[in-house]
C-alpha cells in the first residue's frame, strides 16, 4: 500500500468533525504521492522545485502515473504548482482504484437501487495496515490528515519528520488547502451578495 491509499482509507474510516472536502483530499493525496516518490528517489526537491530522479516503474498504478507526470525539463515545476495540477480530481481516481481492487464496496438501498450508494471499506489487510499506521500516530499520515480536517491539528507531528523535503511538501499541502478554503469563502460571499441583489436586500 501507499501513503495516498492509507490516507483515503483513513478518511473513509474516520468520522471527522466536519465533512472532508474532495478538493482538500485531492491536494493531500497529491502531497502523499510526492512524499512516496521522494522515498523511492523518483524525485528530489531543490528548494521548492520538483527535480525528477530515477525513472522507476512504481508498483501502484496511480503512483506510477504520478511519477510519469513529473516535468523533466529545467527549471522544473514548483511543489505547489504540481500539487494543484496533479491533485485535480485525484480523490475520485483513488476511490475508483480502491473499488476496482475490492477495498471499497457500495451499500445500495432499496429506495435507490441504481444510485451510487454509500462507500464502505472492506475488511482487508490494506485497511488493517492503514489503521495500524493511523493508530501509531505516524507523523506524515497524521499531518496530512490534519490538513484536510480528519483530526485535530497535530501537536509537533510535523516536527518529528526528519526529512526536510517531506516537511516542505507537508507545508505546501497545508498552504494549498488553506488557499482552497479561502477561494470557497470568497465565492460564498460573492454568491450571497448576488442573491441579496436579486432579493432586493
Buried (B, 14 or more C-beta within 10 A) or exposed (E): BBBBBBBBBBBBBEEEEEEBBBBBBBBBBBBBBBBBBBBBEBBBBEEBBBBBBEEEEBEBEBBBBBBEEBBEEEEBBBBBBBBBEBBBEBBEBBBEBBBEEEBBBEEEEEEEEEEEEEBEBEEBEBBEBBBEBBEEEBBBBBBBBBBBBBBEEBEEBBEBBEBEBBBBBBBBBBBBBEEBBEEEEEEEEEEEEEEEEEEEE
